Amino acid sequence: MPFDEGLAQRIREHLGTDPTIAEKHMFGGLAFLCRGNMAVGVSGGDLIVRVGPDAADAALARPGARVFDLTGRPMRGWIMVASSALSEDSVLSGWIDEGHTFAASLPPK
């Protein structure tokens, strides 16, 4: 499935030139990794956010959020956000920052 290049570009613009960020094709989409740990990504038109197990319930209560499950096995601490909930840059930025903060808290890979 192709991913939304426009959403990927919005993520790139938000992350800027952070040298700890790398892009990698994963999950049939595009992932943005911080020191080797996935922070956010794009799958189809939706955003993937790694928030961590402790923040998952609160994240799931936000508009457009659902459990990340591409294979029938939900991934704990990972969230999918519907493209319809990402029209405002401030909302997208909040999700990106949350994913980046969690990934940056993990040991480098």
Chimera marker file (.cmm) of the C-alpha trace (Angstrom):
<marker_set name="trace">
<marker id="1" x="0.000" y="0.000" z="0.000" r="1" g="1" b="0" radius="0.5"/>
<marker id="2" x="1.457" y="3.374" z="-0.916" r="1" g="1" b="0" radius="0.5"/>
<marker id="3" x="1.832" y="5.917" z="1.853" r="1" g="1" b="0" radius="0.5"/>
<marker id="4" x="0.697" y="9.541" z="1.902" r="1" g="1" b="0" radius="0.5"/>
<marker id="5" x="3.755" y="11.473" z="0.729" r="1" g="1" b="0" radius="0.5"/>
<marker id="6" x="2.109" y="14.746" z="1.762" r="1" g="1" b="0" radius="0.5"/>
<marker id="7" x="1.847" y="13.551" z="5.364" r="1" g="1" b="0" radius="0.5"/>
<marker id="8" x="5.435" y="12.306" z="5.226" r="1" g="1" b="0" radius="0.5"/>
<marker id="9" x="6.547" y="15.746" z="4.035" r="1" g="1" b="0" radius="0.5"/>
<marker id="10" x="4.678" y="17.463" z="6.876" r="1" g="1" b="0" radius="0.5"/>
<marker id="11" x="6.525" y="15.183" z="9.315" r="1" g="1" b="0" radius="0.5"/>
<marker id="12" x="9.872" y="15.970" z="7.647" r="1" g="1" b="0" radius="0.5"/>
<marker id="13" x="9.188" y="19.689" z="7.925" r="1" g="1" b="0" radius="0.5"/>
<marker id="14" x="8.337" y="19.377" z="11.613" r="1" g="1" b="0" radius="0.5"/>
<marker id="15" x="11.400" y="17.297" z="12.445" r="1" g="1" b="0" radius="0.5"/>
<marker id="16" x="13.668" y="19.611" z="10.475" r="1" g="1" b="0" radius="0.5"/>
<marker id="17" x="17.327" y="18.724" z="10.293" r="1" g="1" b="0" radius="0.5"/>
<marker id="18" x="17.530" y="16.760" z="13.541" r="1" g="1" b="0" radius="0.5"/>
<marker id="19" x="20.627" y="14.566" z="13.020" r="1" g="1" b="0" radius="0.5"/>
<marker id="20" x="19.184" y="11.808" z="15.231" r="1" g="1" b="0" radius="0.5"/>
<marker id="21" x="16.315" y="11.189" z="12.776" r="1" g="1" b="0" radius="0.5"/>
<marker id="22" x="16.455" y="8.713" z="9.899" r="1" g="1" b="0" radius="0.5"/>
<marker id="23" x="13.791" y="7.540" z="7.471" r="1" g="1" b="0" radius="0.5"/>
<marker id="24" x="13.200" y="3.879" z="6.727" r="1" g="1" b="0" radius="0.5"/>
<marker id="25" x="10.569" y="1.982" z="4.759" r="1" g="1" b="0" radius="0.5"/>
<marker id="26" x="8.668" y="-0.207" z="7.257" r="1" g="1" b="0" radius="0.5"/>
<marker id="27" x="5.170" y="-1.648" z="7.679" r="1" g="1" b="0" radius="0.5"/>
<marker id="28" x="4.474" y="-0.960" z="4.004" r="1" g="1" b="0" radius="0.5"/>
<marker id="29" x="4.947" y="2.748" z="4.689" r="1" g="1" b="0" radius="0.5"/>
<marker id="30" x="7.594" y="5.139" z="5.900" r="1" g="1" b="0" radius="0.5"/>
<marker id="31" x="9.016" y="5.311" z="9.428" r="1" g="1" b="0" radius="0.5"/>
<marker id="32" x="10.942" y="8.087" z="11.125" r="1" g="1" b="0" radius="0.5"/>
<marker id="33" x="13.454" y="6.707" z="13.609" r="1" g="1" b="0" radius="0.5"/>
<marker id="34" x="15.202" y="8.526" z="16.408" r="1" g="1" b="0" radius="0.5"/>
<marker id="35" x="18.599" y="6.925" z="17.123" r="1" g="1" b="0" radius="0.5"/>
<marker id="36" x="17.282" y="3.717" z="15.545" r="1" g="1" b="0" radius="0.5"/>
<marker id="37" x="13.966" y="3.596" z="17.426" r="1" g="1" b="0" radius="0.5"/>
<marker id="38" x="10.749" y="4.301" z="15.569" r="1" g="1" b="0" radius="0.5"/>
<marker id="39" x="9.067" y="7.509" z="16.682" r="1" g="1" b="0" radius="0.5"/>
<marker id="40" x="6.376" y="8.066" z="14.041" r="1" g="1" b="0" radius="0.5"/>
<marker id="41" x="5.495" y="6.776" z="10.624" r="1" g="1" b="0" radius="0.5"/>
<marker id="42" x="3.028" y="6.891" z="7.776" r="1" g="1" b="0" radius="0.5"/>
<marker id="43" x="0.917" y="3.909" z="6.743" r="1" g="1" b="0" radius="0.5"/>
<marker id="44" x="-1.459" y="4.654" z="3.918" r="1" g="1" b="0" radius="0.5"/>
<marker id="45" x="-2.874" y="8.020" z="4.935" r="1" g="1" b="0" radius="0.5"/>
<marker id="46" x="-2.637" y="7.427" z="8.653" r="1" g="1" b="0" radius="0.5"/>
<marker id="47" x="0.003" y="8.314" z="11.203" r="1" g="1" b="0" radius="0.5"/>
<marker id="48" x="1.734" y="5.681" z="13.339" r="1" g="1" b="0" radius="0.5"/>
<marker id="49" x="2.927" y="6.979" z="16.707" r="1" g="1" b="0" radius="0.5"/>
<marker id="50" x="5.001" y="5.121" z="19.267" r="1" g="1" b="0" radius="0.5"/>
<marker id="51" x="3.833" y="6.511" z="22.594" r="1" g="1" b="0" radius="0.5"/>
<marker id="52" x="4.905" y="3.688" z="24.899" r="1" g="1" b="0" radius="0.5"/>
<marker id="53" x="2.758" y="1.379" z="27.030" r="1" g="1" b="0" radius="0.5"/>
<marker id="54" x="2.260" y="3.881" z="29.860" r="1" g="1" b="0" radius="0.5"/>
<marker id="55" x="0.798" y="6.570" z="27.577" r="1" g="1" b="0" radius="0.5"/>
<marker id="56" x="-1.266" y="4.312" z="25.321" r="1" g="1" b="0" radius="0.5"/>
<marker id="57" x="-4.612" y="4.579" z="27.119" r="1" g="1" b="0" radius="0.5"/>
<marker id="58" x="-4.505" y="8.374" z="27.210" r="1" g="1" b="0" radius="0.5"/>
<marker id="59" x="-3.455" y="8.484" z="23.552" r="1" g="1" b="0" radius="0.5"/>
<marker id="60" x="-6.315" y="6.190" z="22.543" r="1" g="1" b="0" radius="0.5"/>
<marker id="61" x="-8.800" y="8.622" z="24.097" r="1" g="1" b="0" radius="0.5"/>
<marker id="62" x="-7.787" y="11.348" z="21.619" r="1" g="1" b="0" radius="0.5"/>
<marker id="63" x="-9.732" y="11.986" z="18.376" r="1" g="1" b="0" radius="0.5"/>
<marker id="64" x="-8.886" y="9.660" z="15.505" r="1" g="1" b="0" radius="0.5"/>
<marker id="65" x="-6.648" y="7.354" z="17.560" r="1" g="1" b="0" radius="0.5"/>
<marker id="66" x="-6.878" y="3.569" z="17.503" r="1" g="1" b="0" radius="0.5"/>
<marker id="67" x="-4.658" y="0.624" z="18.374" r="1" g="1" b="0" radius="0.5"/>
<marker id="68" x="-1.861" y="-0.078" z="15.886" r="1" g="1" b="0" radius="0.5"/>
<marker id="69" x="-2.705" y="-3.484" z="14.465" r="1" g="1" b="0" radius="0.5"/>
<marker id="70" x="-1.653" y="-4.409" z="10.935" r="1" g="1" b="0" radius="0.5"/>
<marker id="71" x="-1.315" y="-8.160" z="11.459" r="1" g="1" b="0" radius="0.5"/>
<marker id="72" x="-4.040" y="-9.128" z="13.941" r="1" g="1" b="0" radius="0.5"/>
<marker id="73" x="-1.590" y="-8.722" z="16.836" r="1" g="1" b="0" radius="0.5"/>
<marker id="74" x="-1.916" y="-5.253" z="18.378" r="1" g="1" b="0" radius="0.5"/>
<marker id="75" x="1.373" y="-3.631" z="19.315" r="1" g="1" b="0" radius="0.5"/>
<marker id="76" x="1.347" y="-2.270" z="22.861" r="1" g="1" b="0" radius="0.5"/>
<marker id="77" x="2.306" y="1.357" z="23.079" r="1" g="1" b="0" radius="0.5"/>
<marker id="78" x="1.806" y="2.036" z="19.378" r="1" g="1" b="0" radius="0.5"/>
<marker id="79" x="-1.109" y="4.103" z="18.049" r="1" g="1" b="0" radius="0.5"/>
<marker id="80" x="-2.606" y="4.773" z="14.624" r="1" g="1" b="0" radius="0.5"/>
<marker id="81" x="-4.136" y="8.198" z="14.051" r="1" g="1" b="0" radius="0.5"/>
<marker id="82" x="-6.645" y="8.628" z="11.234" r="1" g="1" b="0" radius="0.5"/>
<marker id="83" x="-5.709" y="11.145" z="8.573" r="1" g="1" b="0" radius="0.5"/>
<marker id="84" x="-9.008" y="12.945" z="9.198" r="1" g="1" b="0" radius="0.5"/>
<marker id="85" x="-7.747" y="13.924" z="12.676" r="1" g="1" b="0" radius="0.5"/>
<marker id="86" x="-4.495" y="15.432" z="11.343" r="1" g="1" b="0" radius="0.5"/>
<marker id="87" x="-5.686" y="18.406" z="9.309" r="1" g="1" b="0" radius="0.5"/>
<marker id="88" x="-4.447" y="20.930" z="11.884" r="1" g="1" b="0" radius="0.5"/>
<marker id="89" x="-0.667" y="21.288" z="12.031" r="1" g="1" b="0" radius="0.5"/>
<marker id="90" x="-0.779" y="21.718" z="15.809" r="1" g="1" b="0" radius="0.5"/>
<marker id="91" x="-2.444" y="18.313" z="16.229" r="1" g="1" b="0" radius="0.5"/>
<marker id="92" x="0.083" y="16.598" z="13.963" r="1" g="1" b="0" radius="0.5"/>
<marker id="93" x="2.944" y="18.381" z="15.735" r="1" g="1" b="0" radius="0.5"/>
<marker id="94" x="1.693" y="17.159" z="19.103" r="1" g="1" b="0" radius="0.5"/>
<marker id="95" x="1.662" y="13.561" z="17.939" r="1" g="1" b="0" radius="0.5"/>
<marker id="96" x="5.099" y="13.862" z="16.330" r="1" g="1" b="0" radius="0.5"/>
<marker id="97" x="6.546" y="15.397" z="19.485" r="1" g="1" b="0" radius="0.5"/>
<marker id="98" x="5.033" y="12.661" z="21.630" r="1" g="1" b="0" radius="0.5"/>
<marker id="99" x="6.476" y="9.906" z="19.434" r="1" g="1" b="0" radius="0.5"/>
<marker id="100" x="9.853" y="11.619" z="19.211" r="1" g="1" b="0" radius="0.5"/>
<marker id="101" x="10.032" y="12.121" z="22.978" r="1" g="1" b="0" radius="0.5"/>
<marker id="102" x="9.290" y="8.456" z="23.634" r="1" g="1" b="0" radius="0.5"/>
<marker id="103" x="11.744" y="7.171" z="21.024" r="1" g="1" b="0" radius="0.5"/>
<marker id="104" x="14.456" y="9.520" z="22.306" r="1" g="1" b="0" radius="0.5"/>
<marker id="105" x="13.991" y="8.053" z="25.798" r="1" g="1" b="0" radius="0.5"/>
<marker id="106" x="14.999" y="4.585" z="24.579" r="1" g="1" b="0" radius="0.5"/>
<marker id="107" x="18.586" y="3.333" z="24.299" r="1" g="1" b="0" radius="0.5"/>
<marker id="108" x="20.037" y="3.836" z="20.804" r="1" g="1" b="0" radius="0.5"/>
<marker id="109" x="19.963" y="0.831" z="18.481" r="1" g="1" b="0" radius="0.5"/>
<link id1="1" id2="2" r="1" g="1" b="0" radius="0.2"/>
<link id1="2" id2="3" r="1" g="1" b="0" radius="0.2"/>
<link id1="3" id2="4" r="1" g="1" b="0" radius="0.2"/>
<link id1="4" id2="5" r="1" g="1" b="0" radius="0.2"/>
<link id1="5" id2="6" r="1" g="1" b="0" radius="0.2"/>
<link id1="6" id2="7" r="1" g="1" b="0" radius="0.2"/>
<link id1="7" id2="8" r="1" g="1" b="0" radius="0.2"/>
<link id1="8" id2="9" r="1" g="1" b="0" radius="0.2"/>
<link id1="9" id2="10" r="1" g="1" b="0" radius="0.2"/>
<link id1="10" id2="11" r="1" g="1" b="0" radius="0.2"/>
<link id1="11" id2="12" r="1" g="1" b="0" radius="0.2"/>
<link id1="12" id2="13" r="1" g="1" b="0" radius="0.2"/>
<link id1="13" id2="14" r="1" g="1" b="0" radius="0.2"/>
<link id1="14" id2="15" r="1" g="1" b="0" radius="0.2"/>
<link id1="15" id2="16" r="1" g="1" b="0" radius="0.2"/>
<link id1="16" id2="17" r="1" g="1" b="0" radius="0.2"/>
<link id1="17" id2="18" r="1" g="1" b="0" radius="0.2"/>
<link id1="18" id2="19" r="1" g="1" b="0" radius="0.2"/>
<link id1="19" id2="20" r="1" g="1" b="0" radius="0.2"/>
<link id1="20" id2="21" r="1" g="1" b="0" radius="0.2"/>
<link id1="21" id2="22" r="1" g="1" b="0" radius="0.2"/>
<link id1="22" id2="23" r="1" g="1" b="0" radius="0.2"/>
<link id1="23" id2="24" r="1" g="1" b="0" radius="0.2"/>
<link id1="24" id2="25" r="1" g="1" b="0" radius="0.2"/>
<link id1="25" id2="26" r="1" g="1" b="0" radius="0.2"/>
<link id1="26" id2="27" r="1" g="1" b="0" radius="0.2"/>
<link id1="27" id2="28" r="1" g="1" b="0" radius="0.2"/>
<link id1="28" id2="29" r="1" g="1" b="0" radius="0.2"/>
<link id1="29" id2="30" r="1" g="1" b="0" radius="0.2"/>
<link id1="30" id2="31" r="1" g="1" b="0" radius="0.2"/>
<link id1="31" id2="32" r="1" g="1" b="0" radius="0.2"/>
<link id1="32" id2="33" r="1" g="1" b="0" radius="0.2"/>
<link id1="33" id2="34" r="1" g="1" b="0" radius="0.2"/>
<link id1="34" id2="35" r="1" g="1" b="0" radius="0.2"/>
<link id1="35" id2="36" r="1" g="1" b="0" radius="0.2"/>
<link id1="36" id2="37" r="1" g="1" b="0" radius="0.2"/>
<link id1="37" id2="38" r="1" g="1" b="0" radius="0.2"/>
<link id1="38" id2="39" r="1" g="1" b="0" radius="0.2"/>
<link id1="39" id2="40" r="1" g="1" b="0" radius="0.2"/>
<link id1="40" id2="41" r="1" g="1" b="0" radius="0.2"/>
<link id1="41" id2="42" r="1" g="1" b="0" radius="0.2"/>
<link id1="42" id2="43" r="1" g="1" b="0" radius="0.2"/>
<link id1="43" id2="44" r="1" g="1" b="0" radius="0.2"/>
<link id1="44" id2="45" r="1" g="1" b="0" radius="0.2"/>
<link id1="45" id2="46" r="1" g="1" b="0" radius="0.2"/>
<link id1="46" id2="47" r="1" g="1" b="0" radius="0.2"/>
<link id1="47" id2="48" r="1" g="1" b="0" radius="0.2"/>
<link id1="48" id2="49" r="1" g="1" b="0" radius="0.2"/>
<link id1="49" id2="50" r="1" g="1" b="0" radius="0.2"/>
<link id1="50" id2="51" r="1" g="1" b="0" radius="0.2"/>
<link id1="51" id2="52" r="1" g="1" b="0" radius="0.2"/>
<link id1="52" id2="53" r="1" g="1" b="0" radius="0.2"/>
<link id1="53" id2="54" r="1" g="1" b="0" radius="0.2"/>
<link id1="54" id2="55" r="1" g="1" b="0" radius="0.2"/>
<link id1="55" id2="56" r="1" g="1" b="0" radius="0.2"/>
<link id1="56" id2="57" r="1" g="1" b="0" radius="0.2"/>
<link id1="57" id2="58" r="1" g="1" b="0" radius="0.2"/>
<link id1="58" id2="59" r="1" g="1" b="0" radius="0.2"/>
<link id1="59" id2="60" r="1" g="1" b="0" radius="0.2"/>
<link id1="60" id2="61" r="1" g="1" b="0" radius="0.2"/>
<link id1="61" id2="62" r="1" g="1" b="0" radius="0.2"/>
<link id1="62" id2="63" r="1" g="1" b="0" radius="0.2"/>
<link id1="63" id2="64" r="1" g="1" b="0" radius="0.2"/>
<link id1="64" id2="65" r="1" g="1" b="0" radius="0.2"/>
<link id1="65" id2="66" r="1" g="1" b="0" radius="0.2"/>
<link id1="66" id2="67" r="1" g="1" b="0" radius="0.2"/>
<link id1="67" id2="68" r="1" g="1" b="0" radius="0.2"/>
<link id1="68" id2="69" r="1" g="1" b="0" radius="0.2"/>
<link id1="69" id2="70" r="1" g="1" b="0" radius="0.2"/>
<link id1="70" id2="71" r="1" g="1" b="0" radius="0.2"/>
<link id1="71" id2="72" r="1" g="1" b="0" radius="0.2"/>
<link id1="72" id2="73" r="1" g="1" b="0" radius="0.2"/>
<link id1="73" id2="74" r="1" g="1" b="0" radius="0.2"/>
<link id1="74" id2="75" r="1" g="1" b="0" radius="0.2"/>
<link id1="75" id2="76" r="1" g="1" b="0" radius="0.2"/>
<link id1="76" id2="77" r="1" g="1" b="0" radius="0.2"/>
<link id1="77" id2="78" r="1" g="1" b="0" radius="0.2"/>
<link id1="78" id2="79" r="1" g="1" b="0" radius="0.2"/>
<link id1="79" id2="80" r="1" g="1" b="0" radius="0.2"/>
<link id1="80" id2="81" r="1" g="1" b="0" radius="0.2"/>
<link id1="81" id2="82" r="1" g="1" b="0" radius="0.2"/>
<link id1="82" id2="83" r="1" g="1" b="0" radius="0.2"/>
<link id1="83" id2="84" r="1" g="1" b="0" radius="0.2"/>
<link id1="84" id2="85" r="1" g="1" b="0" radius="0.2"/>
<link id1="85" id2="86" r="1" g="1" b="0" radius="0.2"/>
<link id1="86" id2="87" r="1" g="1" b="0" radius="0.2"/>
<link id1="87" id2="88" r="1" g="1" b="0" radius="0.2"/>
<link id1="88" id2="89" r="1" g="1" b="0" radius="0.2"/>
<link id1="89" id2="90" r="1" g="1" b="0" radius="0.2"/>
<link id1="90" id2="91" r="1" g="1" b="0" radius="0.2"/>
<link id1="91" id2="92" r="1" g="1" b="0" radius="0.2"/>
<link id1="92" id2="93" r="1" g="1" b="0" radius="0.2"/>
<link id1="93" id2="94" r="1" g="1" b="0" radius="0.2"/>
<link id1="94" id2="95" r="1" g="1" b="0" radius="0.2"/>
<link id1="95" id2="96" r="1" g="1" b="0" radius="0.2"/>
<link id1="96" id2="97" r="1" g="1" b="0" radius="0.2"/>
<link id1="97" id2="98" r="1" g="1" b="0" radius="0.2"/>
<link id1="98" id2="99" r="1" g="1" b="0" radius="0.2"/>
<link id1="99" id2="100" r="1" g="1" b="0" radius="0.2"/>
<link id1="100" id2="101" r="1" g="1" b="0" radius="0.2"/>
<link id1="101" id2="102" r="1" g="1" b="0" radius="0.2"/>
<link id1="102" id2="103" r="1" g="1" b="0" radius="0.2"/>
<link id1="103" id2="104" r="1" g="1" b="0" radius="0.2"/>
<link id1="104" id2="105" r="1" g="1" b="0" radius="0.2"/>
<link id1="105" id2="106" r="1" g="1" b="0" radius="0.2"/>
<link id1="106" id2="107" r="1" g="1" b="0" radius="0.2"/>
<link id1="107" id2="108" r="1" g="1" b="0" radius="0.2"/>
<link id1="108" id2="109" r="1" g="1" b="0" radius="0.2"/>
</marker_set>
